[in-house]
């Protein structure tokens, strides 16, 4: 991914993120920071607190200091970049911001988060512009569970996007047994895609059922002889037991057919699900076994590729299975490298 914004937003509400605290939300609620989609605005819509803003806005400070909010990531992981979006905030945005990260254990209280000495800078105090997506790359390799947005001295921010790679606790995946190894929260990630015209392929890997077609991945209409595809790196080397291709809410633009292939590392692709017809608005589940020419257990994979023919969309892609011993060891190594104190 050359643009970190193509990585999933680990703070997104639909991924399980939450704004657990803010020192002030006098004008607009802190929860708006992680709402999916761009901020909206209707001029001259005044409530008891003034103009209604789709974002987080604090009161005007009359004393030294700054305002801040703490976000629990829906999927803890390594942050590669943040976007501090001040959309529609023109005369009331903060001139400077900073973002910090924390790797908390368990389920800490707000008081515990505020008192924790482990906060480390992800973005140093930096200037931002109003009504702008302010984009900042992050170079830290530390796993974080929470981020803290600090604004100087006060003002409003519409959205906070925290893009990165999820890094689950390997002990959790081992204890759960069979899990969705393509899920963002379990460490799956999109590494290639032919077409992002209508929506992001990251939508395929979010938790829970879709609530509309807009919560899936949809491509533009093809006018050639090709087809669209998406490639996903799994949480680690795995043996997949059940694959699921969900076209829920795709009524007149579901793909006609699909294939699902896997590979191990840089090896050759092989079929997991050969070309098969898909139905609109349907959860398709496939029990996977070894290829016909083999016997024993299914072949392990690290990556899967979904090809759809010729175009269209899908709501979810699930790959239920277990990490191999090698996959578990590799995840343990990444975890230890990103959480030195774990």
C-alpha positions as a Markdown table, in Angstrom:
| # | Residue | x | y | z |
|---|---|---|---|---|
| 1 | Unk | 0.0 | 0.0 | 0.0 |
| 2 | Unk | 1.7 | 3.2 | -1.2 |
| 3 | Unk | -1.0 | 5.4 | 0.6 |
| 4 | Unk | -1.6 | 4.5 | 4.2 |
| 5 | Unk | -5.2 | 5.7 | 3.8 |
| 6 | Unk | -5.9 | 2.5 | 1.9 |
| 7 | Unk | -5.2 | 0.6 | 5.2 |
| 8 | Unk | -8.2 | 0.1 | 7.5 |
| 9 | Unk | -9.2 | 2.8 | 9.9 |
| 10 | Unk | -8.6 | 0.9 | 13.2 |
| 11 | Unk | -10.7 | 3.5 | 15.2 |
| 12 | Unk | -13.8 | 3.2 | 13.1 |
| 13 | Unk | -17.0 | 2.7 | 15.1 |
| 14 | Unk | -18.2 | -0.1 | 12.8 |
| 15 | Unk | -15.0 | -1.9 | 13.7 |
| 16 | Unk | -15.7 | -1.6 | 17.4 |
| 17 | Unk | -13.9 | 1.7 | 18.2 |
| 18 | Unk | -15.2 | 4.0 | 20.9 |
| 19 | Unk | -14.4 | 7.5 | 22.1 |
| 20 | Unk | -14.2 | 6.7 | 25.8 |
| 21 | Unk | -13.4 | 10.2 | 27.2 |
| 22 | Unk | -13.0 | 13.9 | 26.4 |
| 23 | Unk | -12.3 | 16.7 | 28.8 |
| 24 | Unk | -14.9 | 18.9 | 27.0 |
| 25 | Unk | -17.6 | 18.4 | 24.5 |
| 26 | Unk | -19.6 | 21.6 | 25.1 |
| 27 | Unk | -20.6 | 22.2 | 21.5 |
| 28 | Unk | -20.5 | 18.8 | 19.7 |
| 29 | Unk | -20.2 | 15.2 | 20.9 |
| 30 | Unk | -16.9 | 13.4 | 21.0 |
| 31 | Unk | -18.5 | 10.2 | 19.5 |
| 32 | Unk | -18.7 | 12.0 | 16.1 |
| 33 | Unk | -14.9 | 11.7 | 15.7 |
| 34 | Unk | -15.1 | 8.0 | 14.6 |
| 35 | Unk | -18.4 | 8.0 | 12.7 |
| 36 | Unk | -18.1 | 6.3 | 9.3 |
| 37 | Unk | -18.2 | 8.5 | 6.3 |
| 38 | Unk | -17.4 | 12.1 | 5.7 |
| 39 | Unk | -18.8 | 14.8 | 8.0 |
| 40 | Unk | -22.0 | 16.6 | 6.9 |
| 41 | Unk | -23.1 | 20.2 | 7.4 |
| 42 | Unk | -26.3 | 22.2 | 7.1 |
| 43 | Unk | -25.9 | 26.0 | 7.4 |
| 44 | Unk | -28.0 | 28.0 | 9.9 |
| 45 | Unk | -29.0 | 24.9 | 11.9 |
| 46 | Unk | -28.8 | 26.2 | 15.4 |
| 47 | Unk | -29.6 | 24.4 | 18.6 |
| 48 | Unk | -29.3 | 25.4 | 22.3 |
| 49 | Unk | -25.5 | 25.1 | 22.1 |
| 50 | Unk | -25.2 | 27.0 | 18.8 |
| 51 | Unk | -24.5 | 25.8 | 15.2 |
| 52 | Unk | -24.9 | 22.0 | 15.0 |
| 53 | Unk | -21.6 | 20.4 | 13.9 |
| 54 | Unk | -21.0 | 16.8 | 12.8 |
| 55 | Unk | -17.8 | 16.5 | 14.8 |
| 56 | Unk | -16.3 | 17.1 | 18.2 |
| 57 | Unk | -16.1 | 20.7 | 19.4 |
| 58 | Unk | -15.0 | 22.2 | 22.7 |
| 59 | Unk | -15.8 | 25.6 | 24.3 |
| 60 | Unk | -13.5 | 28.7 | 23.9 |
| 61 | Unk | -10.7 | 28.5 | 26.4 |
| 62 | Unk | -10.2 | 31.4 | 28.8 |
| 63 | Unk | -7.2 | 29.8 | 30.6 |
| 64 | Unk | -4.0 | 28.1 | 29.6 |
| 65 | Unk | -4.1 | 24.4 | 28.5 |
| 66 | Unk | -5.5 | 22.3 | 25.8 |
| 67 | Unk | -8.4 | 19.9 | 25.1 |
| 68 | Unk | -8.2 | 16.1 | 24.5 |
| 69 | Unk | -10.1 | 13.0 | 23.7 |
| 70 | Unk | -9.2 | 9.3 | 24.1 |
| 71 | Unk | -10.2 | 6.7 | 21.5 |
| 72 | Unk | -10.2 | 3.0 | 22.1 |
| 73 | Unk | -9.3 | 1.3 | 18.8 |
| 74 | Unk | -11.7 | -1.3 | 17.5 |
| 75 | Unk | -8.8 | -3.4 | 16.3 |
| 76 | Unk | -5.5 | -2.8 | 18.2 |
| 77 | Unk | -2.5 | -2.6 | 16.0 |
| 78 | Unk | 0.4 | -0.7 | 14.5 |
| 79 | Unk | -0.6 | 2.8 | 13.3 |
| 80 | Unk | 0.8 | 3.9 | 9.9 |
| 81 | Unk | -0.9 | 7.2 | 9.7 |
| 82 | Unk | -3.6 | 9.5 | 11.0 |
| 83 | Unk | -6.0 | 11.9 | 9.4 |
| 84 | Unk | -7.2 | 14.8 | 11.5 |
| 85 | Unk | -10.2 | 16.1 | 9.4 |
| 86 | Unk | -11.4 | 19.6 | 10.2 |
| 87 | Unk | -14.2 | 19.5 | 7.6 |
| 88 | Unk | -16.6 | 22.4 | 8.0 |
| 89 | Unk | -14.7 | 23.9 | 10.9 |
| 90 | Unk | -13.4 | 27.2 | 9.4 |
| 91 | Unk | -13.3 | 29.8 | 12.2 |
| 92 | Unk | -13.3 | 27.4 | 15.1 |
| 93 | Unk | -10.7 | 24.7 | 14.3 |
| 94 | Unk | -7.6 | 24.1 | 16.5 |
| 95 | Unk | -4.4 | 25.5 | 14.9 |
| 96 | Unk | -2.3 | 22.6 | 16.2 |
| 97 | Unk | -2.9 | 19.0 | 17.2 |
| 98 | Unk | -0.9 | 16.0 | 18.5 |
| 99 | Unk | -1.7 | 12.3 | 18.7 |
| 100 | Unk | -0.4 | 9.8 | 21.3 |
| 101 | Unk | -0.7 | 6.0 | 21.6 |
| 102 | Unk | -1.0 | 3.6 | 24.4 |
| 103 | Unk | -0.8 | -0.2 | 24.7 |
| 104 | Unk | -3.1 | -1.0 | 27.5 |
| 105 | Unk | -3.8 | -4.4 | 28.9 |
| 106 | Unk | -7.2 | -5.8 | 29.9 |
| 107 | Unk | -10.2 | -3.4 | 29.9 |
| 108 | Unk | -8.9 | -0.2 | 31.6 |
| 109 | Unk | -11.2 | 2.4 | 33.2 |
| 110 | Unk | -11.0 | 6.0 | 32.1 |
| 111 | Unk | -9.1 | 6.9 | 35.3 |
| 112 | Unk | -6.6 | 4.1 | 34.5 |
| 113 | Unk | -6.1 | 5.5 | 31.0 |
| 114 | Unk | -5.6 | 9.0 | 32.2 |
| 115 | Unk | -3.1 | 7.9 | 34.9 |
| 116 | Unk | -1.2 | 5.5 | 32.7 |
| 117 | Unk | 2.5 | 6.6 | 32.1 |
| 118 | Unk | 2.8 | 4.5 | 29.0 |
| 119 | Unk | 1.5 | 7.1 | 26.5 |
| 120 | Unk | 4.0 | 7.6 | 23.6 |
| 121 | Unk | 3.8 | 10.2 | 20.8 |
| 122 | Unk | 2.6 | 9.1 | 17.4 |
| 123 | Unk | 2.3 | 12.6 | 16.0 |
| 124 | Unk | 4.2 | 15.4 | 17.6 |
| 125 | Unk | 2.4 | 18.8 | 18.0 |
| 126 | Unk | 1.7 | 19.9 | 14.4 |
| 127 | Unk | 0.0 | 22.7 | 12.6 |
| 128 | Unk | -3.3 | 21.9 | 10.8 |
| 129 | Unk | -5.7 | 23.8 | 8.5 |
| 130 | Unk | -9.4 | 24.4 | 8.8 |
| 131 | Unk | -11.9 | 22.5 | 6.6 |
| 132 | Unk | -9.2 | 20.1 | 5.5 |
| 133 | Unk | -8.2 | 16.5 | 5.7 |
| 134 | Unk | -4.9 | 17.0 | 7.5 |
| 135 | Unk | -2.8 | 13.8 | 6.7 |
| 136 | Unk | 0.2 | 12.7 | 8.8 |
| 137 | Unk | 2.3 | 9.6 | 8.4 |
| 138 | Unk | 3.3 | 7.7 | 11.5 |
| 139 | Unk | 6.6 | 5.9 | 11.9 |
| 140 | Unk | 6.1 | 4.0 | 15.2 |
| 141 | Unk | 6.3 | 0.2 | 15.1 |
| 142 | Unk | 4.6 | -0.2 | 18.5 |
| 143 | Unk | 1.2 | -1.9 | 18.9 |
| 144 | Unk | -1.4 | 0.4 | 20.5 |
| 145 | Unk | -4.9 | -0.1 | 21.9 |
| 146 | Unk | -5.8 | 3.5 | 22.4 |
| 147 | Unk | -5.0 | 6.9 | 20.9 |
| 148 | Unk | -5.3 | 10.3 | 22.4 |
| 149 | Unk | -6.0 | 13.3 | 20.3 |
| 150 | Unk | -4.8 | 16.6 | 21.8 |
| 151 | Unk | -5.9 | 20.0 | 20.3 |
| 152 | Unk | -4.3 | 23.3 | 21.0 |
| 153 | Unk | -5.8 | 25.2 | 22.6 |
| 154 | Unk | -9.5 | 24.3 | 21.7 |
| 155 | Unk | -11.9 | 24.1 | 18.8 |
| 156 | Unk | -13.5 | 21.5 | 16.6 |
| 157 | Unk | -12.4 | 18.3 | 14.7 |
| 158 | Unk | -14.9 | 16.5 | 12.5 |
| 159 | Unk | -13.2 | 13.1 | 12.2 |
| 160 | Unk | -10.1 | 11.3 | 13.4 |
| 161 | Unk | -8.9 | 8.4 | 11.2 |
| 162 | Unk | -6.3 | 6.0 | 12.5 |
| 163 | Unk | -5.0 | 3.9 | 9.6 |
| 164 | Unk | -2.8 | 0.9 | 10.2 |
| 165 | Unk | -2.4 | -2.9 | 10.5 |
| 166 | Unk | -4.3 | -4.8 | 13.1 |
| 167 | Unk | -2.2 | -7.0 | 15.4 |
| 168 | Unk | -4.3 | -9.3 | 17.5 |
| 169 | Unk | -3.2 | -11.0 | 20.7 |
| 170 | Unk | -1.9 | -14.4 | 19.6 |
| 171 | Unk | -3.0 | -16.0 | 22.8 |
| 172 | Unk | -6.6 | -14.9 | 22.0 |
| 173 | Unk | -6.6 | -16.5 | 18.5 |
| 174 | Unk | -5.1 | -19.7 | 19.9 |
| 175 | Unk | -7.7 | -19.9 | 22.7 |
| 176 | Unk | -10.6 | -19.2 | 20.3 |
| 177 | Unk | -9.6 | -22.0 | 17.9 |
| 178 | Unk | -11.4 | -21.6 | 14.6 |
| 179 | Unk | -11.7 | -17.9 | 13.8 |
| 180 | Unk | -12.1 | -15.6 | 10.8 |
| 181 | Unk | -8.5 | -15.2 | 9.7 |
| 182 | Unk | -9.4 | -12.6 | 7.1 |
| 183 | Unk | -11.0 | -10.3 | 9.6 |
| 184 | Unk | -9.3 | -7.0 | 10.2 |
| 185 | Unk | -9.7 | -7.4 | 14.0 |
| 186 | Unk | -7.8 | -10.7 | 13.7 |
| 187 | Unk | -4.9 | -9.3 | 11.6 |
| 188 | Unk | -6.2 | -9.8 | 8.1 |
| 189 | Unk | -5.7 | -7.0 | 5.6 |
| 190 | Unk | -6.2 | -6.1 | 2.0 |
| 191 | Unk | -3.0 | -6.1 | 0.0 |
| 192 | Unk | -4.3 | -5.6 | -3.5 |
| 193 | Unk | -7.4 | -4.7 | -5.4 |
| 194 | Unk | -8.4 | -4.1 | -9.0 |
| 195 | Unk | -11.1 | -1.5 | -8.4 |
| 196 | Unk | -12.1 | 0.8 | -5.6 |
| 197 | Unk | -14.5 | 3.0 | -7.5 |
| 198 | Unk | -17.5 | 2.9 | -5.2 |
| 199 | Unk | -16.2 | 1.7 | -1.9 |
| 200 | Unk | -13.2 | 0.3 | -0.1 |
| 201 | Unk | -12.4 | -3.5 | -0.1 |
| 202 | Unk | -11.6 | -3.1 | 3.6 |
| 203 | Unk | -15.4 | -3.3 | 4.1 |
| 204 | Unk | -15.2 | -7.0 | 3.2 |
| 205 | Unk | -13.3 | -7.7 | 6.4 |
| 206 | Unk | -15.2 | -5.7 | 9.1 |
| 207 | Unk | -17.1 | -7.5 | 11.9 |
| 208 | Unk | -20.8 | -8.1 | 11.9 |
| 209 | Unk | -23.4 | -8.4 | 9.1 |
| 210 | Unk | -23.8 | -5.6 | 6.6 |
| 211 | Unk | -26.8 | -3.3 | 7.0 |
| 212 | Unk | -26.8 | -1.9 | 3.4 |
| 213 | Unk | -25.1 | -2.3 | 0.1 |
| 214 | Unk | -23.0 | 0.8 | 1.1 |
| 215 | Unk | -21.2 | -1.3 | 3.7 |
| 216 | Unk | -19.6 | -3.7 | 1.2 |
| 217 | Unk | -17.1 | -3.5 | -1.7 |
| 218 | Unk | -18.4 | -2.4 | -5.1 |
| 219 | Unk | -16.6 | -1.9 | -8.4 |
| 220 | Unk | -17.4 | 0.2 | -11.4 |
| 221 | Unk | -19.0 | -1.5 | -14.4 |
| 222 | Unk | -16.5 | -3.2 | -16.7 |
| 223 | Unk | -16.6 | -2.5 | -20.4 |
| 224 | Unk | -13.8 | -5.0 | -21.3 |
| 225 | Unk | -13.1 | -8.7 | -21.1 |
| 226 | Unk | -11.4 | -8.6 | -17.7 |
| 227 | Unk | -12.7 | -9.2 | -14.2 |
| 228 | Unk | -12.2 | -7.6 | -10.8 |
| 229 | Unk | -10.4 | -9.1 | -7.8 |
| 230 | Unk | -9.2 | -8.5 | -4.3 |
| 231 | Unk | -6.2 | -10.1 | -2.5 |
| 232 | Unk | -6.2 | -10.5 | 1.3 |
| 233 | Unk | -3.2 | -11.4 | 3.6 |
| 234 | Unk | -4.5 | -13.6 | 6.4 |
| 235 | Unk | -3.5 | -13.2 | 10.0 |
| 236 | Unk | -0.8 | -15.8 | 9.4 |
| 237 | Unk | -0.2 | -19.1 | 7.8 |
| 238 | Unk | -3.5 | -21.0 | 8.2 |
| 239 | Unk | -5.6 | -24.0 | 7.3 |
| 240 | Unk | -9.1 | -22.7 | 6.2 |
| 241 | Unk | -12.1 | -24.9 | 7.0 |
| 242 | Unk | -15.0 | -22.8 | 5.7 |
| 243 | Unk | -15.0 | -19.8 | 3.2 |
| 244 | Unk | -17.9 | -17.4 | 3.0 |
| 245 | Unk | -18.7 | -15.0 | 0.2 |
| 246 | Unk | -21.6 | -12.8 | 1.2 |
| 247 | Unk | -23.5 | -10.8 | -1.4 |
| 248 | Unk | -26.1 | -9.5 | 1.1 |
| 249 | Unk | -27.9 | -6.3 | -0.2 |
| 250 | Unk | -26.3 | -6.7 | -3.7 |
| 251 | Unk | -29.5 | -7.4 | -5.6 |
| 252 | Unk | -28.8 | -6.2 | -9.2 |
| 253 | Unk | -25.1 | -5.8 | -9.1 |
| 254 | Unk | -23.8 | -9.0 | -7.5 |
| 255 | Unk | -21.1 | -10.8 | -9.5 |
| 256 | Unk | -22.3 | -13.6 | -11.8 |
| 257 | Unk | -19.5 | -15.9 | -10.7 |
| 258 | Unk | -16.5 | -16.1 | -8.4 |
| 259 | Unk | -13.3 | -18.0 | -7.8 |
| 260 | Unk | -11.4 | -18.2 | -4.5 |
| 261 | Unk | -7.7 | -19.1 | -4.6 |
| 262 | Unk | -5.0 | -19.4 | -2.0 |
| 263 | Unk | -1.3 | -19.5 | -1.9 |
| 264 | Unk | 1.5 | -20.0 | 0.7 |
| 265 | Unk | 4.0 | -17.1 | 0.7 |
| 266 | Unk | 5.1 | -16.3 | -2.8 |
| 267 | Unk | 4.1 | -19.8 | -4.1 |
| 268 | Unk | 1.7 | -20.6 | -6.9 |
| 269 | Unk | -2.0 | -19.9 | -6.6 |
| 270 | Unk | -4.3 | -22.9 | -6.3 |
| 271 | Unk | -8.1 | -23.2 | -6.1 |
| 272 | Unk | -9.9 | -23.2 | -2.8 |
| 273 | Unk | -13.3 | -22.6 | -4.5 |
| 274 | Unk | -13.3 | -23.2 | -8.3 |
| 275 | Unk | -15.4 | -20.9 | -10.5 |
| 276 | Unk | -19.0 | -21.0 | -9.2 |
| 277 | Unk | -22.1 | -19.0 | -9.8 |
| 278 | Unk | -23.2 | -16.5 | -7.1 |
| 279 | Unk | -26.7 | -15.5 | -6.2 |
| 280 | Unk | -27.7 | -12.0 | -5.3 |
| 281 | Unk | -28.3 | -11.1 | -1.6 |
| 282 | Unk | -27.0 | -14.4 | -0.4 |
| 283 | Unk | -24.4 | -15.8 | 2.1 |
| 284 | Unk | -22.5 | -18.4 | 0.2 |
| 285 | Unk | -20.6 | -20.9 | 2.4 |
| 286 | Unk | -18.1 | -23.4 | 1.2 |
| 287 | Unk | -16.6 | -26.3 | 3.2 |
| 288 | Unk | -13.0 | -26.6 | 2.0 |
| 289 | Unk | -11.1 | -29.8 | 1.7 |
| 290 | Unk | -7.8 | -30.9 | 0.2 |
| 291 | Unk | -7.5 | -30.7 | -3.6 |
| 292 | Unk | -8.7 | -33.8 | -5.4 |
| 293 | Unk | -5.2 | -34.9 | -6.3 |
| 294 | Unk | -4.2 | -34.8 | -2.6 |
| 295 | Unk | -5.3 | -36.6 | 0.6 |
| 296 | Unk | -5.1 | -35.6 | 4.2 |
| 297 | Unk | -5.5 | -32.0 | 5.4 |
| 298 | Unk | -6.1 | -28.9 | 3.3 |
| 299 | Unk | -3.1 | -27.0 | 2.1 |
| 300 | Unk | -2.0 | -24.1 | 4.3 |
| 301 | Unk | -2.3 | -20.6 | 2.9 |
| 302 | Unk | -1.1 | -17.1 | 3.9 |
| 303 | Unk | -3.0 | -15.2 | 1.2 |
| 304 | Unk | -6.4 | -15.6 | -0.6 |
| 305 | Unk | -7.6 | -14.0 | -3.8 |
| 306 | Unk | -11.3 | -13.5 | -4.6 |
| 307 | Unk | -12.0 | -13.0 | -8.3 |
| 308 | Unk | -15.4 | -11.9 | -9.3 |
| 309 | Unk | -16.8 | -12.1 | -12.8 |
| 310 | Unk | -17.1 | -9.8 | -14.4 |
| 311 | Unk | -17.6 | -7.0 | -11.8 |
| 312 | Unk | -20.1 | -6.0 | -9.1 |
| 313 | Unk | -19.8 | -6.2 | -5.4 |
| 314 | Unk | -19.7 | -8.3 | -2.2 |
| 315 | Unk | -20.6 | -7.5 | 1.3 |
| 316 | Unk | -18.2 | -9.7 | 3.3 |
| 317 | Unk | -15.5 | -12.2 | 2.8 |
| 318 | Unk | -14.9 | -14.7 | 5.7 |
| 319 | Unk | -12.1 | -17.3 | 6.0 |
| 320 | Unk | -12.8 | -19.5 | 9.0 |
| 321 | Unk | -9.9 | -21.7 | 10.1 |
| 322 | Unk | -6.9 | -22.1 | 12.4 |
| 323 | Unk | -3.3 | -20.8 | 12.4 |
| 324 | Unk | -0.7 | -23.5 | 11.7 |
| 325 | Unk | 2.1 | -24.0 | 14.1 |
| 326 | Unk | 4.3 | -21.9 | 11.8 |
| 327 | Unk | 1.6 | -19.2 | 11.6 |
| 328 | Unk | 1.2 | -19.1 | 15.4 |
| 329 | Unk | 5.0 | -18.7 | 15.9 |
| 330 | Unk | 5.2 | -15.9 | 13.3 |
| 331 | Unk | 2.3 | -14.0 | 15.0 |
| 332 | Unk | 4.0 | -14.5 | 18.4 |
| 333 | Unk | 7.2 | -13.0 | 17.0 |
| 334 | Unk | 5.4 | -9.9 | 15.6 |
| 335 | Unk | 3.5 | -9.5 | 18.9 |
| 336 | Unk | 6.7 | -9.6 | 20.9 |
| 337 | Unk | 8.4 | -7.1 | 18.6 |
| 338 | Unk | 5.6 | -4.7 | 18.8 |
| 339 | Unk | 4.9 | -5.1 | 22.5 |
| 340 | Unk | 8.3 | -5.3 | 24.2 |
| 341 | Unk | 6.8 | -5.2 | 27.7 |
| 342 | Unk | 4.2 | -7.9 | 27.0 |
